[in-house]
């Protein structure tokens, strides 16, 4: 059986390694240019790949390996396990797979090309964000916010069809819905995730209530209106997934004269992780037709790791660069001895945790001081308010993640919901937002993750929990207080040796325990941001 499995894996890699490389290049080129020809090429290559994964005979072989006692090599067993999950997800009719891929590609293209139209002008996401953050004109804010939501109308029918097709896939494979299937095929269990989110709700609700009350008081003064007149467009973010600017801690001016790319590369160099090659292959600045978001992609599971960003010299994009290059160093520093199949993160939320650990540094005045972005006096002046702002940012995000998690859970459990009502009901419950009167835009569909990264968002919050746990472990390892996580090769060695090198050899639960000494525990996150 072991010899058969070795041969199966060799054959699989020979059929897919080159295909994956071409597919990932097509996706990157599509995101960079917005050109339909690249989206079409990606769609064709993705379908070719899924056709391989949909092979029934191969899946039956992998199923037999799961039950076999004759495979003793742990590396082979792990590869077979991961391949089994991937193949199982694709054991559906090819016409369904083809339609899903085509719709996902079309939706991605629509989001890439969408620009909010206001007073005859087309606004990029960066411009929308800038207006929401800086304007004090409620009429203008409402106009821009609502214009940004019209992306949902462009993709609503496509996304509804995707939900139906994904649920049909889950039903064929024996799952109650796509949400259950997605979690279980990534070694997560719905009841465990549900319990964790409910626990997080309880430990963050009080802290968030105070943050929200303070925020509403500040915003009502800013706009000259009563607290109960505040609407979603007043919160300086399209989804209230980021906290409004905290008084006295506008960090953007400190970054306006800084080279964000240089700062990113130099930071990682200082902790012993080299990224010049990654920066050289990446596409980091705005252009017409380009995807307006940010991501990291490993083209070939070898040396070709790239990042897409749309940098502006501000705190947000410093955070995003550190975040995406956090993903990138994870992908770069796998052990050279790892087989192809295991050259990926232990879990998607583990790589998110690493990215979040680094992204948080952009708002830390001690880190900014060490990087030469601010001086000693500014660091001291910002110390208290930055800690308060970080707590606000995390608590606001944790409540937004609750909205996304529960929305997608309910969406796939019952797609016949009135989805705007579901969306705003959750926003009222977890974010304490007042829904708008106009329900004509498909607000729920304007969040690209609902269409293009289904049932993924909960991993961001799990990543935040683990980021705090990784930070707590590093502090135990580093002498003294006032840790900046800057300029110390011990940091790079820890991540490289304890996290990156292992790739996907260990299931995520084992990796977390091995790297931090304990199972995933919200206590570290609560202690850091909720005061308990």
C-alpha positions in Angstrom: 0.0 0.0 0.0 2.8 2.4 0.8 4.4 1.8 -2.6 1.1 2.4 -4.3 0.6 5.6 -2.3 4.1 6.9 -3.3 3.3 6.2 -6.9 -0.1 7.9 -6.6 1.5 11.0 -5.1 4.2 11.1 -7.7 1.7 10.9 -10.5 -0.5 13.5 -8.9 2.3 16.0 -8.6 3.4 15.3 -12.2 -0.1 16.2 -13.4 -0.7 19.2 -11.2 2.5 21.0 -10.2 2.9 22.7 -13.6 -0.8 23.3 -13.9 -1.0 25.0 -10.5 1.9 27.2 -11.4 0.2 28.3 -14.7 -3.1 28.8 -12.8 -1.6 31.0 -10.1 0.3 33.1 -12.7 -3.0 33.6 -14.6 -4.8 34.7 -11.4 -2.0 37.1 -10.4 -1.9 38.6 -13.9 -5.7 38.9 -13.9 -5.7 40.7 -10.5 -2.9 43.0 -11.6 -4.4 44.0 -15.0 -8.1 43.3 -14.7 -8.0 41.9 -18.2 -10.7 39.4 -19.1 -8.3 37.2 -21.0 -6.4 36.4 -17.8 -9.6 35.7 -15.9 -10.7 33.4 -18.7 -7.3 31.6 -18.7 -7.5 31.2 -14.9 -11.0 29.8 -15.2 -9.9 27.2 -17.8 -6.9 26.1 -15.8 -8.9 25.9 -12.6 -11.5 23.7 -14.3 -8.7 21.5 -15.6 -7.3 21.2 -12.1 -10.7 20.4 -10.5 -11.3 17.8 -13.2 -8.2 16.0 -11.9 -9.4 16.3 -8.3 -12.8 15.0 -9.3 -11.5 11.7 -10.5 -13.7 9.1 -8.7 -11.2 6.2 -8.9 -8.4 8.3 -7.4 -10.7 9.4 -4.5 -11.7 5.8 -3.8 -8.0 4.9 -3.6 -7.4 7.8 -1.1 -10.4 6.6 0.9 -9.0 3.1 1.1 -5.7 4.6 2.4 -7.5 6.4 5.2 -8.8 3.0 6.5 -5.6 1.1 5.9 -3.2 0.0 8.7 -0.5 -0.8 6.2 0.7 2.8 5.7 3.1 3.5 8.6 5.2 6.3 7.2 3.7 9.4 8.9 4.7 11.8 6.1 2.9 9.6 3.6 -0.1 9.3 5.8 -0.3 13.1 6.2 -0.1 13.7 2.5 -2.8 11.1 1.9 -5.0 12.8 4.5 -4.7 16.2 2.9 -5.2 14.9 -0.6 -8.3 13.0 0.7 -9.9 16.2 1.9 -9.1 18.0 -1.4 -10.4 15.2 -3.6 -13.5 14.8 -1.4 -14.5 18.4 -1.9 -14.5 17.8 -5.7 -16.5 14.6 -5.9 -19.4 16.4 -7.7 -20.5 16.5 -11.3 -18.2 18.4 -13.6 -21.0 20.7 -14.9 -21.5 22.0 -11.3 -17.8 22.5 -10.8 -17.5 24.3 -14.1 -20.4 26.6 -13.3 -19.0 27.4 -9.9 -15.6 28.3 -11.3 -17.1 30.4 -14.0 -19.3 32.4 -11.6 -16.4 32.9 -9.1 -14.2 34.2 -11.9 -17.0 36.5 -13.1 -17.6 37.9 -9.7 -13.9 38.5 -9.0 -13.7 40.4 -12.4 -16.7 42.5 -11.5 -15.3 43.5 -8.1 -11.9 44.2 -9.7 -13.5 46.7 -12.2 -16.1 48.2 -9.9 -15.6 51.9 -8.9 -18.1 53.8 -6.8 -19.8 56.5 -8.9 -20.3 59.8 -7.1 -21.3 63.1 -8.8 -20.1 61.8 -12.1 -16.7 60.7 -10.8 -15.4 57.1 -10.3 -13.8 56.6 -6.9 -11.3 53.9 -6.1 -11.7 52.0 -2.8 -8.8 54.1 -1.4 -10.6 57.3 -2.3 -13.8 56.0 -0.8 -12.0 55.1 2.4 -10.3 58.5 2.5 -13.6 60.4 2.2 -15.3 58.2 4.9 -12.3 58.8 7.2 -12.0 62.6 6.7 -15.3 64.1 5.8 -17.6 65.7 8.3 -20.4 66.2 5.8 -23.1 63.6 6.7 -24.8 64.1 3.3 -21.5 63.4 1.4 -20.7 60.5 3.6 -24.1 58.8 3.0 -23.7 59.4 -0.7 -20.2 57.9 -0.9 -21.0 55.0 1.4 -24.2 54.0 -0.5 -22.3 54.3 -3.8 -19.7 51.8 -2.5 -22.5 49.3 -1.7 -23.8 49.1 -5.2 -21.1 46.6 -5.9 -23.5 44.2 -4.2 -26.1 44.7 -6.8 -23.7 43.9 -9.6 -22.9 40.4 -8.1 -26.1 39.6 -6.1 -27.6 37.1 -8.5 -24.2 35.5 -9.2 -23.6 35.0 -5.5 -27.1 33.6 -4.9 -26.4 31.1 -7.6 -23.0 30.2 -6.1 -24.7 29.6 -2.7 -27.1 27.2 -4.3 -24.4 25.4 -6.2 -22.1 25.1 -3.2 -25.0 23.7 -1.1 -25.7 21.2 -3.8 -22.1 20.2 -3.7 -22.3 19.7 0.1 -25.5 17.7 -0.2 -23.9 15.3 -2.8 -21.0 14.8 -0.3 -23.3 14.1 2.6 -23.0 17.4 4.5 -26.1 19.4 5.7 -24.8 22.5 3.9 -21.7 24.1 2.5 -20.7 25.8 5.7 -20.5 22.5 7.6 -18.6 21.0 4.7 -16.1 23.8 4.4 -15.2 23.7 8.1 -14.9 19.9 8.3 -12.8 19.5 5.2 -10.3 21.9 6.8 -10.1 19.9 10.0 -12.4 22.2 11.9 -15.7 21.2 13.6 -18.7 23.4 13.5 -19.8 22.9 17.1 -16.3 23.7 18.4 -16.1 26.9 16.3 -19.6 27.8 17.4 -18.7 27.4 21.0 -15.5 29.4 20.6 -17.4 32.3 19.0 -20.0 32.3 21.7 -17.3 32.4 24.3 -15.6 35.3 22.5 -18.9 37.1 22.4 -19.2 36.8 26.1 -15.6 38.0 26.8 -15.7 40.9 24.4 -19.3 42.2 24.7 -18.6 44.4 27.8 -15.4 45.8 26.4 -17.0 46.5 23.1 -20.0 48.2 24.7 -17.7 50.7 26.4 -15.7 51.3 23.2 -18.9 51.8 21.2 -20.3 54.3 23.8 -17.0 56.3 23.7 -17.0 56.1 19.9 -20.5 57.3 19.6 -19.9 60.2 21.9 -16.9 61.3 19.9 -18.7 60.9 16.5 -21.8 62.7 17.6 -19.6 65.7 18.6 -17.7 65.4 15.3 -20.9 65.5 13.2 -23.0 67.7 15.5 -25.8 65.1 15.8 -27.3 63.0 18.6 -25.9 59.6 19.4 -29.1 57.9 18.2 -28.8 59.7 14.8 -25.5 58.0 14.0 -25.7 55.8 10.9 -23.3 53.2 9.4 -21.6 55.8 7.1 -20.5 57.8 10.1 -18.1 55.1 11.4 -15.3 55.9 9.0 -15.3 52.4 7.4 -17.5 50.8 4.9 -18.4 47.9 7.1 -17.4 49.1 10.6 -14.8 46.4 10.6 -12.1 48.9 11.7 -12.5 51.3 14.6 -12.9 55.0 13.8 -9.8 57.0 14.4 -9.1 57.4 18.1 -8.5 61.0 19.3 -4.9 61.9 19.5 -3.6 58.9 17.6 -3.7 59.7 13.9 -0.6 57.8 12.8 -1.0 58.5 9.1 1.2 61.7 9.2 4.1 59.7 10.5 4.0 57.5 7.5 3.4 60.1 4.8 7.1 60.6 4.1 8.1 57.0 4.5 8.8 54.4 1.9 6.5 51.6 3.0 8.1 49.0 0.8 11.6 49.8 2.2 10.3 49.8 5.8 8.7 46.4 5.2 11.8 44.8 3.7 14.1 46.3 6.4 11.9 45.2 9.2 11.9 41.6 8.1 15.7 41.8 7.4 16.2 42.9 11.0 14.5 39.8 12.4 16.4 37.5 10.0 13.8 36.9 7.3 14.8 38.2 3.9 12.1 39.5 1.6 13.9 41.5 -1.1 13.2 38.8 -3.7 9.5 38.7 -2.8 9.2 42.5 -3.1 10.9 42.4 -6.5 8.3 39.9 -7.9 5.3 41.7 -6.3 3.0 44.4 -7.6 2.4 47.0 -4.9 0.9 50.2 -6.3 -2.4 51.3 -7.7 -3.3 51.2 -11.4 -6.5 51.3 -13.5 -8.3 47.9 -13.6 -6.2 46.4 -10.9 -7.7 44.4 -8.0 -8.0 47.0 -5.2 -7.5 44.6 -2.3 -4.3 42.8 -1.1 -3.2 39.3 -1.1 -0.1 37.0 -1.1 0.2 34.1 -3.5 2.7 31.2 -3.8 3.0 30.6 -7.5 4.8 27.3 -7.4 5.3 26.1 -3.7 8.9 26.8 -4.3 10.6 30.2 -4.6 8.0 32.3 -6.5 6.1 34.0 -3.7 4.4 37.4 -4.6 2.3 40.1 -3.0 -0.4 42.3 -4.5 -1.1 45.7 -2.7 -2.2 49.2 -3.6 0.1 51.1 -1.3 -0.5 54.6 0.0 1.9 56.1 2.6 -0.4 55.6 5.6 -0.8 53.4 8.7 -3.3 51.1 7.0 -1.0 50.2 4.2 2.0 49.8 6.5 -0.2 47.3 8.4 -1.3 45.6 5.2 2.3 45.3 3.9 3.5 43.7 7.1 0.5 41.5 7.1 0.9 40.2 3.5 4.7 39.8 3.8 3.9 37.8 7.0 2.1 35.4 4.7 4.9 35.6 2.3 7.7 34.7 4.7 5.6 31.7 5.9 5.5 30.5 2.3 9.1 31.2 1.7 10.6 29.5 4.7 9.2 26.0 4.6 11.9 23.4 5.3 13.6 22.4 2.1 13.0 18.7 3.0 9.2 19.1 2.9 7.5 17.2 0.1 5.4 19.2 -2.4 2.0 18.3 -0.9 3.1 19.5 2.6 4.5 22.8 1.4 1.6 24.8 2.7 0.6 26.3 6.0 -0.7 24.1 8.8 -4.1 25.8 8.4 -5.4 29.0 6.8 -6.0 30.6 10.1 -2.4 29.8 11.2 -1.0 31.8 8.3 -3.5 34.5 9.1 -2.2 34.5 12.7 1.4 35.1 11.5 0.3 37.8 9.2 -1.8 39.5 11.9 1.1 39.3 14.4 3.2 41.4 12.0 0.5 43.7 10.8 -0.3 44.8 14.3 3.2 46.3 14.6 2.3 49.2 12.3 0.2 50.8 15.1 2.7 50.1 17.9 4.7 53.3 18.9 7.5 51.2 20.4 8.0 49.4 17.0 7.6 52.7 15.1 10.4 54.2 17.3 12.7 51.3 16.7 12.1 51.6 13.0 12.9 55.3 13.0 9.3 56.3 12.0 8.8 58.4 15.2 11.2 59.7 17.9 11.4 58.8 21.6 9.1 61.7 22.7 6.4 60.8 20.2 6.6 57.2 21.3 6.0 58.1 24.9 3.2 60.5 24.0 1.4 57.9 22.0 2.0 54.9 24.4 -1.3 55.1 26.3 -3.6 56.2 23.5 -2.1 53.6 21.1 -2.9 50.8 23.5 -6.4 52.1 23.9 -6.8 52.4 20.2 -5.4 48.8 19.6 -8.0 47.5 22.0 -10.7 49.4 20.2 -9.5 48.1 16.9 -9.5 44.5 18.0 -12.9 44.6 19.8 -14.5 46.3 16.8 -13.0 43.7 14.5 -14.1 40.8 16.8 -17.7 42.0 16.6 -17.5 42.4 12.8 -16.1 38.9 12.5 -19.1 37.7 14.5 -21.4 39.2 11.9 -19.6 37.5 9.0 -19.4 34.1 10.8 -23.1 34.1 11.7 -24.2 35.5 8.4 -22.5 32.8 6.4 -23.6 30.1 8.7 -27.2 31.2 8.3 -26.9 32.0 4.6 -25.9 28.4 3.8 -28.4 26.9 6.3 -31.3 28.8 4.8 -30.5 30.8 1.6 -34.2 31.8 1.4 -33.7 34.3 4.2 -34.3 38.0 3.5 -30.5 38.5 3.3 -30.4 42.2 3.9 -32.6 41.7 7.0 -30.3 38.9 8.2 -27.2 41.1 7.6 -28.5 44.1 9.4 -30.1 42.1 12.2 -26.6 40.7 13.0 -25.0 44.2 12.6 -27.5 45.5 15.2 -26.8 42.6 17.6 -23.0 42.5 17.4 -22.0 45.9 16.1 -24.8 48.0 17.6 -25.4 49.7 14.2 -28.6 51.3 13.1 -29.7 49.8 9.7 -30.3 52.3 6.8 -33.8 53.0 5.6 -32.9 52.3 2.0 -32.8 48.5 1.5 -32.5 48.5 -2.3 -28.7 47.8 -2.4 -27.7 44.2 -1.7 -25.5 45.3 1.2 -24.7 41.7 2.2 -23.2 41.0 -1.3 -21.0 44.1 -1.3 -18.4 42.2 0.9 -16.2 40.4 -1.6 -15.4 37.6 0.9 -19.0 36.3 0.8 -18.6 35.6 -2.9 -14.9 34.8 -3.4 -13.8 33.4 0.0 -16.8 31.6 1.3 -16.8 30.4 4.9 -13.3 31.7 5.4 -13.8 34.8 7.5 -14.0 33.1 10.9 -10.4 32.1 10.3 -9.4 35.8 10.6 -10.7 35.9 14.2 -9.1 32.6 15.0 -6.0 34.1 13.6 -6.2 37.1 15.9 -6.5 34.7 18.9 -3.4 32.8 17.8 -1.5 36.0 17.0 -1.9 37.0 20.7 -0.9 33.5 21.8 2.2 33.6 19.6 3.1 37.0 21.0 2.7 35.8 24.6 5.0 32.9 23.8 7.7 35.2 22.3 7.5 37.5 25.3 8.2 34.5 27.6 11.3 33.8 25.5 12.6 37.3 25.4 14.3 38.9 28.4 13.0 42.2 29.9 9.9 44.3 29.3 8.8 46.7 26.6 9.2 44.2 23.7 9.2 45.8 20.3 9.4 42.6 18.3 11.9 44.5 16.2 15.5 43.9 15.3 15.9 40.6 17.1 16.8 37.5 15.0 15.3 35.4 17.8 11.8 36.4 16.4 12.6 35.2 12.9 14.2 32.0 14.2 11.1 31.3 16.4 8.7 31.7 13.5 10.9 29.8 11.0 11.8 26.9 13.3 8.5 26.5 15.3 5.9 27.4 12.6 7.2 27.8 9.0 9.5 24.8 8.7 6.7 22.4 9.5 4.5 23.4 6.6 1.4 21.1 6.8 3.1 18.2 8.4 1.2 18.7 11.7 -2.5 19.2 12.0 -3.2 22.7 13.2 -4.1 21.7 16.7 -0.7 19.9 17.1 1.2 22.8 15.5 -0.4 25.3 17.9 0.4 23.2 20.9 4.0 22.5 19.7 4.7 26.2 18.9 3.1 27.8 21.9 3.0 25.1 24.6 -0.8 25.0 24.9 -4.0 24.6 22.8 -5.6 27.6 21.2 -6.9 29.7 24.1 -8.8 33.0 23.9 -7.3 34.1 27.3 -4.2 35.6 25.6 -6.4 37.7 23.3 -8.7 38.8 26.1 -5.8 39.7 28.3 -4.2 41.8 25.6 -7.3 43.6 24.4 -10.3 43.1 26.7 -8.6 43.5 30.0 -9.2 39.9 31.2 
